[in-house]
Amino acid sequence: MSELTLFLIRIAFLAVLWIFVLSAIGVVRSDMFGARVSDGTAATSPRAAKKSKKQPKPAKPRRGAPTHVLVVEGRSQGERADLSKAPILIGRGADAAIVLDDDYVSTRHARIAASGDQWFVEDLGSTNGTYIGSVRINQPTAIAIGTRVRIGKTILELRK
């Protein structure tokens, strides 16, 4: 091989190496500091400001329907979030409704939301996954009262 060919191969290898290093730094940065979320306080027009002040009253939960999510095992045991503020974001980030201090939990790990009368848990592309029992979920999955959802070393349940 000529010297020019070897030189070009070395340059291409260095370029690929730097792309890998920069992408790894980006992943670590987003995992440590989380995604930027706007607070939504700035209204674009006076009409939008009036509409944002009028919020509908939350519907009363049906009899027998779950009212909150409770951490039953793990470092954050006893922490809870009301389902009236659904969807519930779960993770290590400051914007999460349930903040879990667990090394196996991503910044934005999972979400619990309602669709009609049914509640669903959804993994948000976390590294270590979200489990119902011993089964890892990869799509929104229906949960009922008392269903144990494991995120990292933490276990959550829907409660009345």
SULFENKA-V231715 format. One line per field, one symbol per residue. ss: DSSP state (H for helix, E for strand, - for the rest). phi: phi as a letter, one per 40 degrees, with the letter a starting at -180 (. if undefined). psi: psi as a letter, one per 40 degrees, with the letter a starting at -180 (. if undefined). A space follows every 50 residues. Layout:
BEGIN
ss=???
phi=???
psi=???
END
This chain:
BEGIN
ss=--HHHHHHHHHHHHHHHHHHHHHHHHHHHHHHH------------HHHHH HHH--------------EEEEEE------EEEHHH--EEEE------EE- ---------EEEEEE--EEEEEE------EEE--EEE---EEE----EEE E--EEEEEE-
phi=.cccccccccccccccccccccccccccccccbgccbccgccccaccccc ccccbccccccccgccbabbccahccdgcabccccccccbiccccccbcb caccbcdbcabbabbgcbbbbbcbgcccgbbbgbbccbadbcbbdgccbb bgcbbbacbc
psi=iiddddddddddddddddddddddddddddddeiihhieedhididdddd dddhhihhihiiheiidihhhdiadfheiihheefiihhhaeideidhhh ghdehidgdiihiihbeiiihhhffideihihbehhieihhiiihehhhh hbeihiihi.
END
